[in-house]
Amino acid sequence: MYPSHEKDVYGWAVRTAQLLREKKMSEVDFEGIIEEIGSDKYELINRLSLDNILADAYDIAISKAAKETSLDEKDFPTENAPKYFRKAVC
């Protein structure tokens, strides 16, 4: 499955690079490339930062844990989570 650049910018970038290396141009998300390159440089840097990748992973982990335990997502810690688990803002 092709990762969406709106939901998984890192996964999308890795997959896009792979498709470009393999010259599979018909599979490349050129609209996504145009959108990402044309975006404000600070927004792009922020979206690609390790802090945001970790924060996204933490959010996904909480969602999965909530589904597996039938607990509400708000029952999982976020306030006391390490700073790199919280969304970075430039």
Backbone bond lengths (Angstrom), bond angles and torsions (degrees), N, CA, C in turn:
res aa  C-N    CA-C-N  psi(-1)  N-CA   C-N-CA  omega(-1)  CA-C   N-CA-C  phi
1 M - - - 1.462 - - 1.530 108.93 -
2 Y 1.286 116.68 138.22 1.463 123.42 -177.96 1.524 109.08 -83.16
3 P 1.341 118.06 117.87 1.471 119.55 -179.79 1.534 111.63 -65.23
4 S 1.302 116.10 141.58 1.464 122.19 177.46 1.522 109.72 -80.64
5 H 1.339 116.41 136.83 1.464 118.16 179.49 1.521 111.71 -70.29
6 E 1.325 118.42 -19.43 1.464 120.44 177.24 1.528 111.06 -75.49
7 K 1.331 117.72 -32.37 1.459 120.99 -174.54 1.524 113.39 -100.86
8 D 1.332 117.58 -30.31 1.460 121.21 -176.05 1.523 108.69 -144.91
9 V 1.326 116.90 77.93 1.462 120.93 -174.27 1.521 111.77 -62.92
10 Y 1.315 117.82 -36.35 1.464 119.69 179.53 1.529 110.81 -68.45
11 G 1.330 117.01 -49.79 1.462 120.84 178.59 1.517 111.53 -59.98
12 W 1.324 115.59 -41.02 1.465 121.02 178.36 1.526 110.29 -63.27
13 A 1.337 117.92 -43.20 1.464 121.23 -178.76 1.528 111.02 -65.32
14 V 1.330 117.33 -41.74 1.465 121.26 178.69 1.525 110.01 -63.19
15 R 1.332 116.22 -46.13 1.477 120.52 179.98 1.527 110.75 -64.88
16 T 1.313 117.44 -41.86 1.466 121.17 179.35 1.523 110.37 -62.19
17 A 1.324 117.32 -43.75 1.468 120.66 178.16 1.526 110.96 -61.12
18 Q 1.325 115.80 -40.79 1.470 120.04 178.30 1.533 110.68 -62.36
19 L 1.323 117.01 -45.73 1.467 120.97 179.25 1.521 111.56 -62.69
20 L 1.331 117.07 -39.57 1.460 120.47 178.79 1.530 110.97 -66.49
21 R 1.343 116.82 -42.15 1.469 119.97 177.85 1.528 110.84 -61.14
22 E 1.323 116.06 -37.90 1.466 121.40 -179.00 1.530 112.07 -83.33
23 K 1.345 115.65 -0.95 1.467 122.49 -179.74 1.541 112.51 56.57
24 K 1.325 115.89 38.09 1.462 122.51 176.68 1.524 108.71 -94.17
25 M 1.314 115.27 64.93 1.461 122.08 -172.04 1.529 112.97 -61.28
26 S 1.311 117.64 -29.94 1.467 119.48 -178.95 1.531 111.57 -68.57
27 E 1.343 117.33 -18.53 1.465 121.02 -179.34 1.525 113.19 -98.72
28 V 1.331 117.32 -7.74 1.466 121.58 -176.00 1.528 110.32 -75.63
29 D 1.312 115.89 136.59 1.471 123.42 177.70 1.533 108.85 -84.47
30 F 1.330 116.49 80.05 1.466 120.23 -176.64 1.525 111.94 -66.26
31 E 1.322 117.97 -33.60 1.476 120.27 177.20 1.531 109.81 -62.22
32 G 1.325 116.24 -41.13 1.460 120.19 177.38 1.515 111.81 -64.72
33 I 1.344 116.74 -40.74 1.467 120.75 177.84 1.521 110.09 -61.34
34 I 1.318 116.38 -46.81 1.464 121.05 179.90 1.522 110.23 -60.85
35 E 1.318 116.64 -43.34 1.466 120.58 -179.65 1.531 110.98 -64.22
36 E 1.332 117.10 -44.11 1.462 120.30 -178.68 1.524 112.05 -68.62
37 I 1.318 117.64 -43.90 1.463 120.29 -179.90 1.522 110.76 -67.69
38 G 1.316 116.91 -35.34 1.458 121.25 -178.39 1.509 113.92 -80.65
39 S 1.335 117.62 -8.10 1.459 119.46 -178.05 1.523 110.28 -74.75
40 D 1.301 115.64 160.78 1.456 122.03 177.29 1.527 109.68 -54.82
41 K 1.338 118.16 131.69 1.463 120.77 -173.38 1.525 112.55 -59.68
42 Y 1.319 118.49 -33.13 1.453 119.70 179.54 1.520 111.13 -71.24
43 E 1.322 116.25 -34.43 1.458 119.61 176.44 1.521 109.79 -65.30
44 L 1.322 117.34 -43.34 1.457 121.28 -179.98 1.526 110.35 -63.79
45 I 1.326 117.56 -45.15 1.462 121.01 178.45 1.525 109.88 -60.65
46 N 1.328 116.53 -42.61 1.460 121.25 179.51 1.522 110.93 -62.52
47 R 1.314 117.80 -44.12 1.462 121.74 -177.62 1.516 111.62 -67.93
48 L 1.330 117.73 -28.08 1.455 120.57 -179.16 1.520 113.19 -93.44
49 S 1.319 117.32 -2.87 1.458 120.13 -175.87 1.527 111.56 -67.75
50 L 1.316 114.83 149.71 1.457 120.40 178.79 1.522 111.19 -60.52
51 D 1.324 117.31 -36.67 1.459 119.71 178.80 1.513 111.02 -57.82
52 N 1.324 117.26 -43.78 1.455 119.49 -179.47 1.514 112.08 -70.49
53 I 1.319 117.08 -35.10 1.463 119.67 177.39 1.527 109.61 -62.64
54 L 1.336 116.75 -44.65 1.461 120.71 178.23 1.526 111.31 -65.87
55 A 1.324 116.52 -40.52 1.470 119.83 178.81 1.525 110.29 -63.53
56 D 1.327 117.39 -41.96 1.464 120.48 177.81 1.526 110.56 -63.05
57 A 1.335 116.81 -42.80 1.461 120.93 179.15 1.534 110.45 -62.47
58 Y 1.330 116.28 -39.62 1.467 120.72 178.71 1.530 110.39 -64.74
59 D 1.335 116.61 -43.11 1.469 120.63 177.36 1.523 111.21 -60.58
60 I 1.321 116.66 -42.88 1.466 121.24 179.14 1.522 110.16 -64.55
61 A 1.337 116.71 -42.56 1.466 120.93 179.33 1.527 111.01 -61.93
62 I 1.322 117.02 -41.23 1.471 120.43 178.15 1.528 110.15 -63.36
63 S 1.316 117.07 -43.97 1.473 120.69 179.53 1.524 110.94 -60.61
64 K 1.335 116.15 -44.87 1.468 119.83 179.73 1.527 111.19 -65.87
65 A 1.333 116.38 -42.49 1.460 119.90 179.41 1.524 111.04 -63.56
66 A 1.320 116.70 -38.29 1.465 120.57 178.75 1.525 110.66 -63.30
67 K 1.319 116.66 -42.70 1.474 120.26 179.32 1.525 111.09 -65.60
68 E 1.335 116.82 -41.69 1.459 120.66 -177.64 1.521 112.96 -70.56
69 T 1.326 116.95 -30.11 1.466 120.63 -176.06 1.519 113.25 -102.70
70 S 1.316 117.14 -8.73 1.469 123.07 -175.48 1.525 112.39 64.95
71 L 1.325 117.15 17.04 1.461 121.51 174.53 1.524 109.03 -87.96
72 D 1.310 115.90 159.22 1.450 121.15 176.34 1.529 108.97 -76.91
73 E 1.332 116.85 144.68 1.469 120.74 179.85 1.521 112.22 -56.87
74 K 1.335 117.02 -31.40 1.466 119.48 -178.77 1.527 112.28 -70.19
75 D 1.349 117.12 -11.69 1.460 120.78 177.59 1.529 112.72 -78.83
76 F 1.323 116.94 -10.29 1.462 121.30 -179.97 1.523 109.67 -94.64
77 P 1.328 117.26 146.29 1.467 120.31 -175.45 1.521 113.07 -67.82
78 T 1.323 114.48 135.40 1.464 120.11 172.19 1.528 109.71 -134.80
79 E 1.326 116.25 -36.71 1.468 120.06 -176.89 1.524 112.13 -63.28
80 N 1.315 117.57 -40.41 1.460 121.29 -177.11 1.526 112.22 -96.86
81 A 1.308 116.61 8.21 1.468 120.00 178.00 1.522 108.86 -67.46
82 P 1.331 116.60 150.09 1.476 118.39 176.93 1.519 111.25 -53.91
83 K 1.329 115.96 150.61 1.463 120.03 -174.08 1.516 112.63 -56.60
84 Y 1.332 118.24 -30.27 1.455 119.11 -178.71 1.518 112.86 -74.84
85 F 1.323 118.03 -4.38 1.457 120.58 173.83 1.531 111.36 -93.64
86 R 1.306 117.28 -3.36 1.473 120.97 177.73 1.511 109.49 -103.21
87 K 1.310 116.52 146.98 1.472 121.84 -177.38 1.521 110.37 -57.95
88 A 1.333 115.41 130.42 1.464 121.47 176.36 1.523 109.26 -82.61
89 V 1.304 116.55 144.73 1.453 121.70 178.43 1.520 108.36 -128.11
90 C 1.336 116.24 125.11 1.466 119.38 177.92 1.509 110.66 -83.05
